[in-house]
Amino acid sequence: QVQLVESGGGLVQAGGSLRLSCAASGGTLSSYTIGWFRQAPGKEREFVAAISRSDSNTYYATSVKGRFTISRVNAKNTVYLEMNSLKPEDTAVYSCAADPTVLNVMATVPRRYRYWGQGTQVTVSS
C-alpha cells in the first residue's frame, strides 16, 4: 500500500509563502487522486485542494482559491501544495491523502480517501 510523507511546514509571517510536499512510496501517485486537508485546533478537518488521478484536474476550497496551487511531479512521485499570501487563519496541520478509486476531483470529504500522511504543521503569524 502507498505511504505518504508530508514536509515543508513551518512558521511564516502573514503574506509569506510555503511549499508543502507529499512524497509517496509503495505506490505511484499518478494512479491516485490526491487531496490536501488541514485541521486547526478545535476544528474539524477541512478540504483544501485536490488533483485527480485521471487528468490532473485540480479543485480548490473557496478559502484558498487563487492563493494555493496543487501540482504533481510524476518523476518524483510527489505532490506539492504551493501556498502564497498566507493568512493567520491558514494555521493548521496539513495532511495529504490518496485514493485510487476517487475519480472526481471534487472529492472534498476526508472519508473518501483511504491513505493518509502524518501531517505537517503550518503556522502563520500576524
Legacy VTK file of the C-alpha trace (Angstrom):
# vtk DataFile Version 3.0
C-alpha trace
ASCII
DATASET POLYDATA
POINTS 126 float
0.000 0.000 0.000
1.100 3.547 -0.621
2.723 5.505 2.187
2.653 9.300 2.253
5.073 11.664 3.959
4.463 15.403 4.143
7.160 18.018 4.600
7.712 21.725 4.165
5.653 23.101 7.011
6.927 25.778 9.337
6.445 29.252 10.768
5.890 32.116 8.355
4.663 35.682 8.616
1.351 36.719 7.133
1.747 37.396 3.424
4.530 34.855 3.121
4.757 31.591 1.214
5.422 27.936 1.861
5.571 24.862 -0.333
4.386 21.601 1.123
5.442 18.258 -0.329
3.669 14.920 -0.215
6.075 12.164 -1.162
4.877 8.645 -1.831
6.421 5.214 -1.511
4.938 1.820 -2.227
2.758 3.200 -4.985
2.646 5.540 -7.963
0.926 8.808 -7.117
-0.284 9.309 -10.674
-2.627 6.374 -10.031
-4.278 8.172 -7.124
-6.386 11.243 -6.692
-4.576 13.312 -4.068
-6.193 15.666 -1.634
-4.743 18.165 0.803
-6.655 18.730 4.027
-5.991 20.830 7.098
-7.088 20.797 10.693
-6.780 23.685 13.104
-7.012 23.182 16.885
-10.601 22.653 17.968
-11.867 22.494 14.403
-12.851 19.723 12.039
-10.591 18.631 9.242
-11.338 20.639 6.115
-10.639 20.190 2.435
-8.007 22.431 0.854
-7.241 21.177 -2.657
-7.211 18.069 -4.843
-5.652 16.835 -8.060
-7.264 13.994 -9.967
-5.584 10.759 -10.972
-7.048 10.635 -14.424
-6.358 14.002 -15.991
-4.682 16.067 -13.272
-7.630 18.388 -12.982
-7.472 20.489 -9.846
-10.056 21.767 -7.399
-9.736 24.198 -4.514
-11.626 25.273 -1.469
-13.019 28.762 -1.857
-10.896 29.991 1.042
-7.630 29.182 -0.741
-8.506 29.573 -4.422
-6.141 31.992 -6.094
-3.556 31.678 -3.315
-2.752 27.949 -3.258
-1.680 25.719 -6.141
-1.629 21.929 -6.144
0.624 20.121 -8.600
2.160 16.728 -9.216
5.622 15.770 -10.463
5.380 12.163 -11.564
9.127 11.719 -11.902
9.487 12.497 -8.196
6.307 10.675 -7.166
5.443 13.821 -5.229
2.503 16.190 -4.990
3.069 19.789 -3.954
0.934 22.463 -2.386
2.282 25.922 -3.101
0.818 28.378 -0.612
1.102 32.114 -1.190
-0.317 35.181 0.551
-0.667 33.175 3.720
-3.024 34.384 6.418
-3.141 33.610 10.149
-6.325 31.641 9.537
-4.333 29.240 7.353
-2.610 27.976 10.504
-3.258 24.237 10.819
-1.809 20.777 10.453
-1.806 19.995 6.745
-2.158 16.401 5.583
-2.174 14.794 2.178
-4.428 11.886 1.340
-4.662 9.472 -1.568
-7.178 7.090 -3.008
-7.054 5.096 -6.258
-10.830 4.851 -6.564
-11.615 8.554 -6.409
-12.188 9.769 -9.964
-13.941 13.049 -9.275
-11.511 15.796 -8.309
-14.277 17.429 -6.266
-13.868 14.806 -3.552
-13.849 17.047 -0.517
-14.908 14.581 2.172
-11.994 13.100 4.143
-13.512 9.617 4.388
-13.282 9.249 0.610
-9.526 8.925 0.904
-8.006 5.686 2.104
-4.357 6.612 2.654
-3.096 9.491 4.782
0.195 11.043 5.737
1.096 12.110 9.254
0.719 15.828 8.615
2.949 18.876 8.798
2.363 21.976 10.913
1.896 25.346 9.227
1.837 28.399 11.481
1.195 31.875 10.093
1.931 34.760 12.425
0.208 38.120 12.147
LINES 1 127
126 0 1 2 3 4 5 6 7 8 9 10 11 12 13 14 15 16 17 18 19 20 21 22 23 24 25 26 27 28 29 30 31 32 33 34 35 36 37 38 39 40 41 42 43 44 45 46 47 48 49 50 51 52 53 54 55 56 57 58 59 60 61 62 63 64 65 66 67 68 69 70 71 72 73 74 75 76 77 78 79 80 81 82 83 84 85 86 87 88 89 90 91 92 93 94 95 96 97 98 99 100 101 102 103 104 105 106 107 108 109 110 111 112 113 114 115 116 117 118 119 120 121 122 123 124 125
